[in-house]
Amino acid sequence: MAKKLAKYNQKRNFKKTKEPLGIKKKSTKKLHFVVQHHLARKDHFDLRLEYHGVLKSWAIPKGPSYNPKDKRLAIKVEDHPISYRNFEGTIPKGEYGSGTVMLFDEGYWEPINQKISFNKPIKFLLHGKRLKGHWTLIPFKEENWLLIKEQDEEPFQDIKKFTTSIRSGKTMEELAGQITLTNPQKIIDRKNKITKEDIFSYYEKIAERMLPYIKNRLMSTIRSPQGIEKNKFYKKHFENINNYLGKMRITNDKEKKEDYYYIKDKQGLLSEVQMNSYEFHIWGSTVPKINKPNLMIFDLDPDEKLSLEKVREGAKDLKSILDELKLPSFLKTSGGKGYHVVVPIPMKNWTSFQEFAHNIANLMAKKWPEKYTSKISKKERKNKIFIDWIRNTKKATSVAPYSVRLRKSIPVSMPIKWSELDKIKPNEITMKKALERLKRKDPWQDLLDYF
């Protein structure tokens, strides 16, 4: 941790705030600057100038002014990391600087024929989109400075007319209702050049279609802070980081109570993506009726030697059994090796739910013993498809519809029509293809009518 950023890091709890950790980085040839509108306890603007691997920072209560007669107070504050120039969103209540931060302007700055000293006046040029031309910072008492616009050829701008983010185009009110993406260019899939921003953008666009199937269901996610090639881990317990997640206390197998979490809305979904949760797995029941499951999942998991045609045949055989029982069934790609057959069937308890799913799998194995097994052991699964019914037990999860999978090319577990089974491979739907399919009718549109 750089000494220059020690004060910055000491003031912040990075388990609660989405602000970036203070790590010093090497400055580039062009020096960045950013001005952030910060609606905290007191409304103000923050001017930040990149220098020697950090952002030198001043809080400006009244904001910059193009009028050379205005001498704006600029209070020197702690250095910020260079990555802070990308930060936009809300700092949680109770945290240092709590409030909404908007990217007001950004660009490059350059000192004017001088060696920079941060205890002497600094003359510089701003090359921004809203702030341009010659400016001067003058120290006059301890940490108090003055920011003055020098007379030049730049036309006068009324700063108050700019009320939206220079990057996102959103107002302070809109930003206050959403945390914010940090490290957008972080590589998640190096080979295919897929970034965190790509995945965030996908979920932002798919959320309306996805949410009816995942909201108010306890879940676990797979987090991948450093990309698919590095370590990944499951997250299922509630974290008191923001107000967007719901919490439910569950007694575990050791009779201890644990706080699980669920997503209530789009902001909750995106807040998890911001925290590097990219793959979502859901329970078979909803929070209001946690002990009355209603979404049964069968995962057709083939032995590695089996062809795709055999897997497709398995899905059709399973559907034929469900049809005989007059049970509705819906299909989705797993994003992996097989397909998932989903049955909306509310039941009175988990024991009945699990037994029913197990019986279906046993029925398939009994009817076609040479093709299917309901036993999990690898020995039993040789040259067969395992009809995975175990996901239908309490606390078990299955990958959510429209969730990405943290695998090569970042495929999507995609709801499809039964008529598409022979046309679409289990890992064929990418985020791009999934978004293109939004133009079509939801193939699972009728599923929700069963609840």
Secondary structure by P-SEA (a helix, b strand, c coil): ccccaaaaaaaccccccccccbbbbbbccbbbbbbbbccccccbbbbbbbcccccbbbbbccccccccccbbbbbbccccccccccccccccccccccbbbcccbbbbbbbccccccccccccccccccccccbbbbbbccccbbbbbbccccccccccccccccccccccaaaaaabbbbccccccccccccccaaaaaaaaaaaccccccccccccbbbbbbccccccbbbbbcccccccccbbbbbbbccccbbbbbbbbccaaaaaaaaaacccbbbbccccccccccccbbbbbbcccccccaaaaaaaaaaaaaaaaaacbbbbbbbccccbbbbbbbcccccaaaaaaaaaaaaaaaaaacccccccccccccccccccccccccccccccccccccccccccccccccccccccccccccccaaaaaaacccccccccccccc
